[in-house]
Structure formats: C-alpha cells, structure tokens
Amino acid sequence: MLTTSHDATDARVFGREATALAESGYDVTLYTPFGPSRTEAGVRIRSFKRIDTGDGQPPLPGAKTRVQWAFELLGELYDTDYDVYHFHDAELLPTGAALSVLTNGRVVYDVHENVENVLRHKELLPEPVRPVMANAISVVERGLARAADGIVAASAGIAERFSDHPDVITVTNYPRVKWAERAAERGVVPDRTADGNQAEDESEQGDDEPVRFVYCGLLSEDRGIPRLIDAIDRVPDEYDVELVVGGKYESEADERRIERKGNASDRVSLVGWQDTLADVFDLLYGSDVGVMVFAPDPNKTRAAHRSNKLFWYMAAALPIVVSDIGNWTEVVENAGCGVPVDPLDTDAIAAAMADLAENPEKRRELGAAGHDAALSTYNWEVQRDRLFDLYERLLGPLPAKIEL
C-alpha cells in the first residue's frame, strides 16, 4: 500500500484495509512519508521520507510536495516484485500507471475523494482558471485510472465517476464493529428492557458534569469548527455544556482562527491530535453528543458514507448533530440517531445543542439507535469482504486463508 498524505494511524488506509488484509493472510507493507518505520498489527510500515510527526500530528504536505514524493516512490518501487500495488492518493496515479508497466504486479487505485469537486471548491488552484483546470485534472485522473486493475471507491458517488472501468467496488469508511462492542462493554450504551423500552438508567449524569459535545477530525472553516464554537457560546447559560475539539488543522490560517476563538471561550476545550484510534474512541466514550456541521459544498453533500466521524459517533452510542445536506440527513434519519440542522445557521445549531442538553432521555434514545445500526449495518466487517473479493479476482484465492 502506498500513500503520500496519510500516516500509519489513518483509519481507512491502515486501521481497516491494511490490517484486514494482513489478518486474512496477505503480506502487507505500507509505504508512508511519516515515521518511524516499524511493524504494527502485522503490517510492515516503511517510512520512505522518515518525517518525524513530533507530537503525533502529521503535517499536511502541499500538492507540489506530494507530487514530488510520488515520483520518489516510483524510484523505490520500480524494481520490486509485489503482487499488488494499492495506492491511496490521486497524485500517485502516474506512479501506479508506471508500475503497471514496469512490474508484474496488479495495481489498485483507492479513491477517497471526488477530486474534481475538491479542486473546484478548495483554494488549491487560481480562482479564474479553477473550473477549467479542475475539469482537465479530472479527465486526466479518469484516464490514468484505466491503467489500474481495480478501483476501490469510498462511496457509491465516487464509484459512479469510474463506471466505465471493468472492476470498481465501493468500500465505505465504517469503523470496525469492535468499537461498538467496546461501547457496550464500557457501559456507554444504556440497557434496554425485554420489551425494547429504555431501562431505568442508574448512571445518570452527575450534577457537576457538563453535557459534552465532541468533534474529532480535520479542523477547518469549511468543516464548521468556528461556527460550532460560536454555537456553544450561544447556548443559554442555564445549560452546563462543553465543546471538546480534537484533531489536526487543515492549514495554518485555520489553526490561528480556531485557536483564537477556542481559547477565548470558557466552554471550549481544544484537546489536539489523538495519536491512535483508541484515543479517539476514549474521547468519544467520555462525551455525550457528536457534532459535525460541514458546509454544503458539492464535495460534502453526498459524502456521508465516506465519513469517518458519522459512524464513529454511532459506534460510540452518541446522538449526532449533523448538517442537513445531501445524504447526511438520510443516514441519521434512517437510523434514528441524530438531529439535522442548517450548518450555516449558528442559532439553529445552538438550539439543537440546548435541546439535547435539556433532554437526557432523548440523548439516550438517539445514541442507542445509532449504536444498534453500528452493530448491524454500519461496520467494517460488512465491507471488508468486498475488498477480499477484489484481491481474489486479481490474484486468486490465498493458499491457506485464515478464517476471521
């Protein structure tokens, strides 16, 4: 597996795909620019740039840097003999196409984002030529993707962009079922009586504990972090509430703005990068409500099934305040686990927070419903067989596959 922008804590690249393949009997090496090199969960992690992540928060390299690294990776890999080269970033498409010619291995392109929509709505290209360049790069992306033997898409919408490819699968970002099971083991999920009604909860929140709203992930303006901070400050003083924000900043400008706003509020805790997924879930298990109010840009409106956070929240039995855009509303309403709000209306977000702060029974019901959906539907174990099937189509069955 190859990446120029993810480190070995990435939930999709390492936490799900690489480790699942290793568990099933494949010999997996993950090439990442971030260090250190090591073996973890049966996966050999090779840091080809040996960039020290310091406090655990990897830097977000720019596009020019990632393209340079992609060509450096080709130099490392052109004379290797892996059976599959599975890459996770669009800038690695030329590397993948070259490897399909220079080696005997099969090539897999793992598509996390709608590249065209990202380029159209992010300040990565000069604004006057942004639409034309985004379209041109999208055409190049789909052209180079034809060299791949298989395509793994993070959502059905992304898969549609490659509908002319002969082998496209959708593998969504649902978390491993163990995180939902651990929520139950830790008593995060309230017990139910035999008739399905809520049992009396003996672990009622203490009077001195605030209702904790949590966001954990990439921190930026378009992901609504400044608006969440404004919203928590608008919740009436009669409610004891707290907003906990963890993750990494998308840019230095985002870091300056969010740090300034967060540090100015006595209701906000900025807890920084969480080193492992276990740390993320410890943060979630200790919270009361998950929040994510992404702005309604085209790359987000149909992005629910490639979200990590939405399904992390469900696994942790948290009720969810979520943007009422695209298929986000559909997911939370079908599962009965959340409250959709206009992500651009700070007062509406604050009102949803106040309502959940005032109604612990509502929080429990929504959280339990989401947890049920995480156990039955929205978990990695439902998805991983699709990845295994693709590998078997490319390579044939493993000689002695371990039963999971």
N, C-alpha and C positions, 0 to 999 in steps of 0.2 A: 504494500500500500504506500502511496506517495502523496505528500501534501506540502505545499509551500506556505500555508497560513494557519494550520492547526497544530496544536501540540498534543502530547500523549494524554492529556486529560479530556480531550474533546469527546463529548457524549456519543456522537454518531460514529466518527472515524474509529476511535479506539474502544470506547465503552460498550458499543454494540457490535459493530461489524467485525473489527479485527479480533476481539476477544471471542466472539461467537464462532468465527472460522477456526481459531486456534482450539477452542473447546471441542469442535467437531472432528478434529484430526488433521487439519491443514497446518503447514509450517509457514508461519506468518512473520514477515519483517515489515515494520512501519518506518518509512523514511520521513523525518520531520526536521525543520531547521532548528528546533528548540531542544535544548539539552536538559539533562545529561542522557547519554546512551546507556541503556540498561535492558534487562529482561523483566517484563511485568505481565502477570496474568497469562503467561505462556507466549507472549508476543515479544519478539526482539525489536527494541526501539533503537533506531540508528539516527543520531543527531548529525546530519550532514553539514550543518553550519556551526553547531555547538554554541548556540546563542543561549547565554545564561538568562533564565527567566526571573532571577532575583527572588522577589517575594512570592513567586508563583504566578504572577500575572504576565503572560507573554505579550510582548509588544505586537501591535498590529502593523505589519510591514506594508509599505505603499505598493502600488501596482508595478512600478518600474523595478523595485527590488524583487518582487515575486517573479516577474518575468526573467530576471537575471538568474534567480535561483533555479527556475525551471530548466534553463539551459545547462546549469551546473549539474543538476540531477541527471540529465541525459548523458553528460560526460562520465558520471559514475556508473550508469546502468547499461550502457550500450553493449558491453561485452559480458553481461550477466546472463544467467540461464533460468530465471524464474519462470514458472508455468503461467502465472498471471501477473500482469502489471495493472493494479487497480488504483486509479488516481482520482483526487477529490477536488481539484481546482481547475477553473477554465483556462488559466494560463499554462497548465500542463498539457493542453490538447496537442500542441506541436510536438512535445516530448513523447506523448502517447502514440501519435501517428508515426514518429520516427522509430519508436520501439517496436511497433507492429511490423516494420520492415527489417530492422537490424537484428531482431531476436526471433526465436521460435515461440515466444510466449504469446498468450492471448491478452488482449487489452480491454479494460473495463473503465468507462467514464462514469463517475458518481456525481450527479448534478444536484447541488444543494439549493441553488437559487435560480430564478428566472433572470439570466444575465442581461437580457435586453431591458427589462423593467428596471433593474438596478442601475444600469448605465443611464437610462433616461431620466431618473429622478434623484440620483446622487450627484454631488458636485465633484465627480471624478473626471469629467470632460468639460471643455469650454462650452458655456451655455448656448452660444449661437449655432454651434455645429453639433450639439449633443444628440438631437433626434437622428440626424443622418449617420453620425458615427456609431450610435447605439445599434441602429438597424444593420449597418455594414458589419459590425463586430458579431452581431447575432447570426448573420448569414455565414460568416467565417466559422463561427462556433459549430453550427449545424453541419457545415461541410466537413470540417475536421473530424467531427464525431462519427462520420461514416466509416472512419478507419478503425473505430472501436468494435470489438466483437460483441460487446454487450453494454447496455446503458442502464444504470441504476438511478432512478429519479426519486427525489424526496417527497413528491406529491404527484397526484394524478394530473394536475395542471401542468407541471413541468414535463411529465411524460408525454403529454399531447404535443409539445413542441418538437418531439423527436419521433412522431408517429410513422415516419417513412423508414425508420430503422427496423431491421428484422427482429431484433431481440431487445426490447425495452421492458423493464419491470419497475414497479413502484414499491419502494421500501420506506415507510414513513418513520418519523422520529419518535415513536412511542417508547417509553422507558421500560426497562426490564421489570418483570412482574414482582421481583423480589422487593422493590421499593414500596409497592403497595402492601405486600405481605408484612414488611417490617413496620409499616404504619399501624397495622392491626396488632402486631406483637407488642408495640410500644404503648398501646392504649390510646393512640391518636384517634382511632375510629370508634365512635360510641357504639355500644352494644345495642342490638335490636331484640325485641321480644319475639316470641314464636309467631305471632300474627303479623309481624312486619312493622309494627309500630315502634316508635322510639322508646327504648327503655329509660328509666329514670337515670340521669347522669349524676353519679356521685362525685365526679371530678369537676364540678362547676368552677369556673374561673374565679380565682381569688379576687377580693375587692381591691387589692392593691396592685393587680396586674392589668396593664393596659391591653386593649384589643390590638393585636399586632397585625398590620398589613405588610406584606412582603413582596418585593420584586427582586429577582436574581437573574442576571444575564448581561447582555451587551447594553451599555449605558450611553444613550444619545438623546438628542432632542426629538427626533422622529419616532423614537420608542416611548415618548411621553413622560420621561422622567421629571423634567421641570414642572410639567402640569400635575403630576402626582404629588410633588412637593407642595405646590400651591393648593391642591385639593385637600390634603391632610390638614393644612393650616386653616382651611375654611370649615372644617367640621366643627360644629358648635362646642364651646368649652365644657358643656355638661357631659360630654363623652370623653373618657380617658382612652386615647388612641395613640398609636405609634406607627410610623412608616419605616421599615427596615429595607435598605437598598444595598444589594451586593452585586459584584460583577466587575467587568473591565470597561474602560471608556473607549468609545469608538475614535475619538480624536482629542487632541489637547484642548481645543475650544470647548468641547463637551465637558471635559474634566473641569475646566475653570468655571464654567457656568453652573454645573451641578454641584460642585464642591461649595461654591459661594452660596447658593440657595440652600443647600442642605445644612451647612454649618450655621446658617442664620436662623434655623428653625429648631425649637426645643422639642419638636415632635418627630424629628427625623434622625435616624442612625445610619451613617454610611459605613458599612462593615467591610468593604473592599472585596478583593478577589477571593473566591473559595477554591482551595487547592485541588480538591477532589470532589467527585460527585457525591461521595458520602458526606462531605462537609456541606454541600448544597442541601442535601436532604435533612441533615441535622438542623439547618437553618429553617427549612420548611416545616419540619415536625414541631418546631417550637413556635410556630406562627399560627394565626387564626384565619387569615384571608389572603389569597393570592391575587395580585393585581397585575394587569398588563393592558395599557391603553395606547396601542400603536396607532399612529396617524394613518389616515386612509389613502396611502399611496398605492399604485397598482401592484407593486411587488408584495404588499402585505394583504390585500383584500382576499386573496384565495390561498393564504399561506397557513391556515390553521393546522393542516395535517403534517406540515414540516416544522411545526413549532416544537421546541423542547419544553418551554415553560408551561404551556397549557396543560400538557399531560403529566409533567412533574407535579403540578398543583393537584391534579386529580388523584395521582398515586398517593400523595401525602394527605388526602382527605380534606383538602382546603376548598371552601367555596371560592368562586372566582369572580372578580370584577373585570370584564373584558370589553374590548371595543366592539360596537355593534356594526361591524363592517364585514362584507363578504361572507365566508363560511364560518367565521368565528362564532357568530350568533347561533348558527345551525348546530354546531358541535355542542355548545353548552346547553342549549335548549333541549336538544335530543337526549342528552344525558341528565338533564335536570339539575345541573351543578353550578349554575352561575347567573350573574346579573349583567346583561349587556348595557353599555352606556355609550353615549356620544363621546368619542375620545377627544373632541375639540371643545367640549363644554365642561369647564372646570367645576362649575356649580353642580352639574349632574353627577360628576364623579364624586364630589364631596357628599352629595345627598345619598348616593349608593353606599358610601362608607358609613355614614351616620346610621342608615337603616340597618346595616349588618352589625354595627356596634351595639345597637339597641336591642337586637333580636338574636340572642344566642341559640334559640331553638331553630331559627331559620338557617343560621350558620351550620349547625349540626346536620340538618336535613340535606342541605345542598352539598356539604362535604361528603356525607355518607353516600349520596347518589353518585357523585363523581368517582369515589373510591370503588363502588360496585362496577362502574363502567371500566375503570382501570384494570380491575381483576379479570373481567370477562372479555373485553374488546381492545382497549387502548393500551396494549403492552407489546414489548418487543418479541416475545415468544410467538405471537400471532404473525409477525412479519418475517422472522429470520428464515423460515423455510423457503421463502421466495428467493432469498439470496443463495441459500444452499442449492436450490434447483437450478439457478443460473450457472453456478460453478460446475454442477454436474453436467449440464448441457455443454459447457465449454471443455471440460476435462474428462468427463466420465465419472462414475462413482469412485469414491475412495476405496482402497483395498479392504480396509477394516475400519468402517466408520463407527465412532463411539455413539452409543445411544444416549440422548440427553433426557 
